[in-house]
Amino acid sequence: MRGVGLMNAIAFDGGYEGAAGAMVDDLLTRLPGDLHALADTLPDTVRTALRAAGSEVERALGDLRCLRFVGTLGREHRILTFVTANSNRVVRIQPPLVITDADVDRFVKATRAVCESLDTGL
């Protein structure tokens, strides 16, 4: 969390490093045959490209989690927030100047509910 006055931001730190590799490893163990050995025979350029693609997938997962948070907060709780212009992992919160304690409590409860639903994969 960071901000000044009523203008605040929530930065998501979605660490998905290693997720793509773990997914591929799991897939290779489920399919018949020795696919790990086959993967080891790929040319270095192909393996390098696949690692780069996996890194991009992991980066996108973090961005998508934040975007899902914003979408769910708006759709299910009717609370409008935005991602910042320079990062898909930072949510901008700008309530009206005439916000009430009840409005703040509603926002906190909705934020908690969305975070919990994202943690359970809903």
N, C-alpha and C positions, 0 to 999 in steps of 0.2 A: 504494500500500500504506500502511496505517496500522494502529495497534493498540497494545495494552498486553499484555505477557506473551504468553500463548498465544492470546488473543482478538485476531484480526486481521480486516482487511477489504481487499478488492480493489475499487477503484472503477473502473468502465469509463467511458472517455471516448469514447463512440461518436459522433463528429461526422458527421452525415448531412445537414448544412445544404446545400441546393441539390440534393439527390438527387431529390426529387420533380419539381422543375422540369426537371432534365436528362432524367428518364425521359419526361416529357410531351413535351419537345422532340424527343427521339429518336423517340417514337411518331408525332408529327405529321409528321416527315420521311419516315417509312416508308409512310404511307398515301397513296393517290392524291389529287390535288387540292391546292389551296393552303389547307391547314388553319390555317397560321399566321395568314393574313389573316382567316380566319373567327374564330379565337380573339380577334383584336384587336377584333372588332366586338361582343363580349359586353358587356353592361352592366357598369358599374363595380362594382355590388353583387355580381354573379356572379363577376367576377374576384377581388374581395376575398375572397369566400367560398371560392373555389378555392385561393387562396394560403394561407388559414387552414387549410384541409383538408390541403394539402401540408405545412405546418409540423407539423401533428399526426402525419402519416404519418412524417415524419423523426424526430420525438421517439419515436414508437413503435418505430421500427427500432432505436434505441439500447437501449431497454428490452428488446426481444426478443433482442438479441444477448447480453445478460447472462443472461437467463432460459435461453437455449439453452446457454450455458456451464454453468450449474448443472445443467440436465437431462442434458447429455452427460457431465459429470463423475460424476454419480450412476449413470446407466444403463450407461455403458461401462466405468467404472473403480471403481464401487461406493464412491464417496467422497461422503458426505453434506455438502452445504453449503446455505446459504439466502440469499435476498436479504434485505436489511434491511427492517424494517418501514416506514421512511420514504423508501426509494428503490429502484426497480427496477433501478438501475445499480450497486448496491453489494452484493458478496457477503460474507457473514459466515462466518468460519472459526473454529471453536471445537473444536480437537482435545481429546481426553481428557488429563488431567494425567499419565497414564502412557504418553505417546507415546514411541516409540523413534526412533533415527536412521533406521532402515530405513523406518518409517512416514513420516517427513518426506521422505525421498528418493522414496518411492512417490508422495506427494502432488505433489512438484515435477515429477516425470516426467509424471504424469497431467495436471497443469495445462498443461505445455508441449505435450503431445500435443493437448489440447482446443483450445488457442489456435491451434496450427498448423492443425488441421482447420477451425476457424472462418475462418481467413485464406484457406483454399483453397476455402471454400464447401461443404465436406462436411458 
